[in-house]
């Protein structure tokens, strides 16, 4: 299992974790099958209407249940381990997982995952799992802003997980061919970033 932790002077301020093989190839295929069987809707920005200049993708929610609990368990296992090592945020649960598809010219511009109007169940950690093989699509790079340094590029390996505090600026570059799929969720807590 390869691991890249953002290069920061303070361990507790690491802006991201890139973890390969967080999900097996077979598990990624199960998520893809489950997500593709559902109706996809245009992705929204801040819980409102679609804004294709900012975000152009298709999504569906994968709520907790008998068919999806294993996905939540896997994510929580990884999140708990790295949260305890790096951030030590007080966590209380997760928002429903989101299966996302990005076709040609679809993207998600620079943004953070915070909700300004939600003091309860505030997003603290964001999680994205790559579901495709690297050669299934072109473009569509996941990038993390590093405040003046070159952007960190997320791994494209099938099953790789990207984990970062929800206040970190990030984006998905436009896909140029194929379709990029991901499994995304947000880990929440009732208190501020502590």
Secondary structure per residue as TSV (DSSP state, phi and psi in degrees):
chain	resnum	aa	ss	phi	psi
A	1	X	-	360.0	115.3
A	2	X	-	-85.7	144.3
A	3	X	E	-138.0	133.0
A	4	X	E	-126.9	115.0
A	5	X	E	-104.1	130.5
A	6	X	-	-45.7	137.0
A	7	X	-	-81.8	98.6
A	8	X	-	-132.5	150.4
A	9	X	S	-64.8	-34.1
A	10	X	S	-101.9	123.0
A	11	X	G	-54.4	-39.3
A	12	X	G	-73.3	-6.5
A	13	X	G	-104.9	11.4
A	14	X	-	-52.6	124.1
A	15	X	-	-78.4	-15.8
A	16	X	-	-163.2	163.1
A	17	X	E	-130.7	127.7
A	18	X	E	-107.2	120.4
A	19	X	E	-127.1	113.9
A	20	X	T	-80.2	152.6
A	21	X	T	63.0	29.6
A	22	X	S	-66.7	-35.5
A	23	X	S	-118.0	142.7
A	24	X	-	-73.9	166.0
A	25	X	H	-59.5	-41.2
A	26	X	H	-66.0	-39.1
A	27	X	H	-65.4	-39.1
A	28	X	H	-60.8	-42.3
A	29	X	H	-62.3	-38.7
A	30	X	H	-64.0	-43.4
A	31	X	H	-62.3	-44.6
A	32	X	H	-59.8	-46.1
A	33	X	H	-61.1	-44.4
A	34	X	H	-65.2	-45.3
A	35	X	H	-67.9	-42.3
A	36	X	H	-66.8	-22.7
A	37	X	T	-76.1	-6.7
A	38	X	S	-107.1	156.6
A	39	X	-	-73.2	126.2
A	40	X	-	-90.2	143.8
A	41	X	E	-121.1	157.5
A	42	X	E	-59.8	135.5
A	43	X	-	-65.2	142.5
A	44	X	-	-108.9	164.5
A	45	X	S	-113.8	127.6
A	46	X	T	53.6	36.8
A	47	X	T	73.0	6.7
A	48	X	S	-104.0	-143.5
A	49	X	S	-77.2	158.1
A	50	X	-	-61.0	142.5
A	51	X	-	-133.6	91.0
A	52	X	T	-66.8	-19.2
A	53	X	T	-69.6	-33.7
A	54	X	T	-89.7	-48.2
A	55	X	E	-141.2	123.5
A	56	X	E	-131.9	95.0
A	57	X	-	-156.4	171.6
A	58	X	E	-118.6	139.6
A	59	X	E	-140.5	160.5
A	60	X	E	-146.8	148.8
A	61	X	E	-87.2	141.2
A	62	X	E	-114.8	87.6
A	63	X	-	-67.0	155.1
A	64	X	S	-60.0	139.4
A	65	X	S	-178.9	-179.1
A	66	X	T	-57.1	-34.8
A	67	X	T	-83.2	-16.7
A	68	X	T	-117.3	-8.3
A	69	X	H	-57.3	-35.5
A	70	X	H	-61.5	-33.5
A	71	X	H	-65.3	-45.8
A	72	X	H	-62.9	-42.9
A	73	X	H	-60.1	-43.9
A	74	X	H	-63.3	-46.4
A	75	X	H	-62.4	-45.9
A	76	X	H	-63.0	-35.5
A	77	X	H	-59.7	-47.7
A	78	X	H	-70.2	-45.6
A	79	X	H	-59.4	-45.7
A	80	X	H	-59.5	-45.1
A	81	X	H	-60.6	-49.7
A	82	X	H	-78.8	-31.0
A	83	X	I	-62.6	-42.3
A	84	X	I	-63.9	-34.1
A	85	X	I	-80.8	-36.1
A	86	X	I	-112.9	-45.6
A	87	X	I	-113.3	-37.2
A	88	X	-	58.4	37.6
A	89	X	-	-70.4	147.9
A	90	X	-	-81.7	113.8
A	91	X	-	-110.1	149.2
A	92	X	-	-127.6	-9.8
A	93	X	E	158.3	-158.9
A	94	X	E	-141.3	152.9
A	95	X	-	-74.9	162.2
A	96	X	-	-56.5	143.6
A	97	X	E	-69.9	152.1
A	98	X	E	-122.8	124.5
A	99	X	E	-91.4	123.0
A	100	X	E	-121.7	144.4
A	101	X	E	-128.4	132.5
A	102	X	E	-119.3	111.8
A	103	X	-	-87.6	-171.4
A	104	X	B	-58.4	132.6
A	105	X	T	70.1	5.3
A	106	X	-	-87.9	152.1
A	107	X	E	-163.2	177.2
A	108	X	E	-142.7	111.2
A	109	X	E	-68.7	176.5
A	110	X	E	-52.5	132.1
A	111	X	E	-163.9	166.6
A	112	X	-	-116.3	162.5
A	113	X	-	-100.6	16.2
A	114	X	-	-80.7	148.7
A	115	X	-	-107.8	113.1
A	116	X	T	-65.6	-26.6
A	117	X	T	-97.2	8.5
A	118	X	-	-120.5	82.8
A	119	X	S	-68.3	-31.4
A	120	X	T	-88.3	145.4
A	121	X	T	53.4	43.3
A	122	X	E	-69.8	139.0
A	123	X	E	-66.3	131.0
A	124	X	E	-118.1	-41.1
A	125	X	E	-128.4	139.3
A	126	X	E	-109.4	142.7
A	127	X	E	-131.3	133.3
A	128	X	E	-135.5	129.3
A	129	X	E	-113.4	128.2
A	130	X	E	-77.4	129.0
A	131	X	-	-107.9	-11.3
A	132	X	S	-106.0	158.5
A	133	X	-	-70.8	150.7
A	134	X	G	-56.3	-31.1
A	135	X	G	-91.8	7.2
A	136	X	G	-76.7	-18.3
A	137	X	E	-152.5	161.5
A	138	X	E	-121.3	155.1
A	139	X	E	72.7	-153.9
A	140	X	-	65.8	25.3
A	141	X	-	-66.2	139.0
A	142	X	E	-90.0	123.9
A	143	X	E	-124.0	141.1
A	144	X	E	-113.3	127.6
A	145	X	E	-69.8	137.0
A	146	X	E	-119.4	31.5
A	147	X	T	49.9	64.7
A	148	X	T	99.8	-28.3
A	149	X	E	-82.0	164.3
A	150	X	E	-56.0	144.1
A	151	X	E	-60.6	142.0
A	152	X	E	-79.8	132.1
A	153	X	E	-102.0	123.5
A	154	X	-	-67.0	154.5
A	155	X	-	-66.7	146.2
A	156	X	-	-100.4	-1.1
A	157	X	S	-63.1	138.6
A	158	X	T	-60.4	127.7
A	159	X	T	93.1	-3.6
A	160	X	-	-73.5	145.2
A	161	X	E	-117.0	140.6
A	162	X	E	-115.7	124.5
A	163	X	E	-128.6	130.9
A	164	X	E	-160.1	156.0
A	165	X	E	-60.3	141.8
A	166	X	T	-67.0	-11.7
A	167	X	T	-86.2	-1.6
A	168	X	S	-81.4	130.8
A	169	X	-	-70.4	132.4
A	170	X	E	-154.1	167.2
A	171	X	E	-156.7	166.4
A	172	X	E	-117.8	118.7
A	173	X	-	-66.7	157.4
A	174	X	-	-58.8	138.4
A	175	X	E	-76.5	136.6
A	176	X	E	-104.6	-22.4
A	177	X	E	-159.7	152.2
A	178	X	E	78.7	-164.5
A	179	X	-	-133.3	132.0
A	180	X	E	-100.4	128.5
A	181	X	E	-117.5	143.8
A	182	X	E	-146.3	158.8
A	183	X	E	-113.8	122.7
A	184	X	E	-126.6	143.5
A	185	X	E	-151.0	169.1
A	186	X	E	-128.6	125.8
A	187	X	E	-89.6	131.3
A	188	X	E	-116.5	164.9
A	189	X	E	-151.9	158.2
A	190	X	S	-86.1	-10.8
A	191	X	S	-112.3	172.1
A	192	X	S	-62.8	-166.7
A	193	X	-	-75.3	76.5
A	194	X	-	-146.3	360.0
